[in-house]
Amino acid sequence: MGKKRIFNDDQEKFILDNYVTMSNKEIAHALGKEFKREQINSWLLHRNIKRNGLGCKYENSIFSNQDVEFIKNNYNSMTSTEIGEVLGFSARQIQGKVNKLNLKSKKRDINVTYFNNIDTQLKAYFLGFIYADGYIVYDEDKHSYEFGMELQSDDKYILEKLNNELGGQNIIYHSDPKDVLICESQIVHSGHSDILRVYSKNLVCDLIKNGIEKNKTLKDTYPIVDDKFFFDWLRGYIDGDGCYYGSNNQTYMHITCANIAPLIYIQEKLNNFGIKTQIYTENERKHRLMCTSFKEMNKLINCLYYEDGLFYLQRKYEKIKHFLGFAA
């Protein structure tokens, strides 16, 4: 009995037709998820087919143009192992490509254990902000783990502060305004924004451990922090997802959420601190926690901004700073 073939006739023809202009990875992807780039490479080598012929797009490279761009954009903020996990290559292959491209790497010192233990005011604040506005994505099969957050450009300093806390090695990307179609007839115009992305399994796993889930909007999981950091966490959550509004020197606070569970948690914690709030349900995917009375808002704001030197979103602070220093 002969050796079982890996590819059928049509697949072999596809490889021969495209190996000059496509990378092994791209060919494998085109053939189906059951194939790997190593199988394409082995099949070509076994037949003594080389990629350095006239017109070869990749000049004997296993990397596509998109792979190269990703390496160039991230070699200073990610290890070779992390880049390899995202692109599907070994750390040695990535480092070889970095050297071949003559890219000069900086000393990298990203604090990937930053969220392992929420033991400072700033960590609690960022955990709350991430719960509101951040995201995590991961694919265990591909060993790909990413944390990210996108904010309007006026709030870029929030991303810069977080990036500095993580070691200051990640790139913050700018995104120009664009029109986003959210349904068949409604287009939303987005303004300038900035994006922080961090590729780290440790960081993502620690965020998961602390209540940040993938596709977290409708999940009952939410961060729970020590009481001494609760108002730092809540200040971050309100800065990300809450709103202050009002008139005639009266200000209200509300947080709108698709899931009622975190709002109940916040209400119960605030009750423990003697602050009364209300929860209103508009529909099964829209719940709102509100603080409306002057007396309760006064107590809440003085708890959120309990000392000088705290980190916060400046534009929201400007709306409610008239409460600070008032007697409860």
Summary of the structure (lengths in Angstrom):
residues: 328
radius of gyration: 25.4
end to end distance: 87.9
largest distance: 90.1
contacts: 916
relative contact order: 0.09
helix: 43%
strand: 18%
